[in-house]
Amino acid sequence: MKITLKDGSVKEYSEAKSVYDIAKDISEGLARVACAGEVNGKIVDLRTELKEDCELNIVTANDPEGLKVIRHTASHVLAEAVKRLFPNAKVTIGPAIEDGFYYDFEAEPFSREDLDNLEAEMKKIIKEGHELKRFTLPREEAIKFMQERNEPFKVELIEDLPEGSEISFYDQGGFVDLCAGPHLMTTKGIKAFKLTSSSMAYWRGDSDKARLQRIYGTAYNKKEDLAAHLERMEDAKRRDHNRLGREMGLFTTVDVIGQGLPLFTPKGTKMIMKLQRWIEDLEDNEWGYVRTRTPLMAKSDLYKISGHWDHYKDGMLVLGDEEVDKEVFALRPMTCPFQYYVYKNSQKSYRDLPYRMGETSTLFRCEDSGEMHGLTRVRQFTISEGHLVICPDQAEEELKGCFDLAYYVLKTLGLEEDVTYRLSKWDPENKKKYLGDDDYWNKTQEALREVLREKGVDFVEADGEAAFYGPKIDIQAKNVYGKEDTMITIQLDCAIAENFDMYYIDQNGDKVRPYIIHRTSMGCYERTLAWLIEKYAGKFPTWLCPEQVRILPISDKYEAYANEVLKELKANGIDATVDSRSEKIGFKIREARLDKLPYMLVVGQQEEADHTVSVRSRFAGDEGVKPLAQFVEDICKEIRTKEIRKEMPQEEKK
């Protein structure tokens, strides 16, 4: 048997060898740090026996897959600790995830004190150094095995597996868990870990199933790496838009209104208005869009024509019952079928195309309560939605234009380096979900693939992420905790015009079906605001700030001049206020800093006499005294160009 190693060298053996034995044969040191093996590109357990020629790479904690094995083993140690301290808890699943692991239990909610006690118990288990032993049972025996242990969730998982399956388990000193592996050789391989939080979850992510308690944790091979991760997590908490946005008074939620239905304060509303006005002016004045305004709801008939009723009904908020009511309505989850009728309102020729329709659309989705979070996943949201009706030969140019617009928006917001690109394709194994045949999907997917290639961006491809009518370019971003969401999307649809009898008159006077591009230029305003809060930790570019300048009179005597400055600023479209409280100037400055304001203007006797302002900024500290007209000119330019001023290090500020 020939084993080809990663460096190209070959090991020969006359009999079967486990991955661990081969690692040990290479070197004792490698065996000590080995976490798993990669055999012909597949990650396997160290206990796996190799019986024929193959390529082998020994995976260590320095490899992402090795770290994943450490975390998976840590999740099993957590499960054992829970069973020791809470014997009545029922175990479910405990996978490794990006940056850590979790395990779900049917149990009472866990407090921070419970997590601390579980950490202590986990340390005992790790110190005991139990070997993890893998064994298998036939399916029926495996079911009985877990029934005897009174673990109903494990029984359900096994019952879902095909008859005749061999089911694998891992035993770590008496605690046995259903698992496919891979795992470390012993619990002592876990060097540094931390239980970070707990929350409620649903069995199999279904709100109609059992409520569970999820414990999150993370594990690393070195204490220094764990400490660095925990520091990143603390920074994430400081930036978390759900906390910071409320602290800054941008939005709130109220139980009697409902989950996923945020209320925006004047400050938050001001920010969304600035984004919305910018996008609308940008699309209409520079990118050739016409603006539409369509209803927030429609009869089910509309969604049946579009196909959304069959493909998307579960995600819609339906008003009425088809079996009882003469007419059933639904709040719109998207704008496209409405805008199609705007297009159809008058006959179009090829000279009218491309016909680019833009709308600031309020949409509604029936989101699961467990999925909603702050502003990133809500039940009502507003989106920079648009639909381009085009001739087929215009598809390439218009798709590139949509990409360029999206990239321009990202760059202006300072977010272009924070995104990844995904080509979202159909699932050829589930063709019933989609319109069109193989040829349709191959052509439309290649068209989007070519755009991404020409634009020179790295991208991944994902099966099953397309809309039912066409593939998408999805521009993705992660929140501070690493959860990925779609921020902007560009979709090519060559099929749905048939459903709505949409056409244009070509050069020969014939009726021709157009193509449609569904796209957003910035995406959802709520989600973008959440992203901006976390990106800038609340220290927004000046043009976006709801309060751009605060004027601070040194005493009541200079309040009249402060109001004169205010009037001048407002006349130039600058969002400014006067802090007229009878407080010391140092106190006012500290509060303005805590409010993350871009500029403070201190005014007193000399400033009033010279018609100047003493400028303090978030960016450079004390910027000195300037003529009021000069300050107005400078800040207006900064706002007009949407400049993103960099903040100087604290020690360099005056």
Helices and strands as residue ranges (DSSP letters): E 2-5, E 10-12, E 17-18, H 19-26, H 28-33, E 34-39, E 42-44, E 49-50, E 54-60, H 64-85, E 90-91, E 96-97, E 100-106, H 112-128, E 132-138, H 139-148, H 152-159, E 166-172, E 175-178, G 187-189, E 192-202, G 203-205, E 211-220, H 223-239, H 241-247, E 251-252, E 263-264, H 266-286, E 289-291, E 297-299, H 300-306, H 308-312, G 313-315, E 317-319, E 329-331, H 336-344, G 350-352, E 355-364, E 380-390, G 392-394, H 395-413, G 416-418, E 419-424, G 431-433, H 438-455, E 459-462, E 472-478, E 484-493, G 496-498, E 504-505, E 511-512, E 515-524, H 525-536, G 542-544, E 549-553, G 556-558, H 559-571, E 576-578, H 585-594, E 599-603, H 605-610, E 612-617, E 621-627, H 628-641, G 650-652
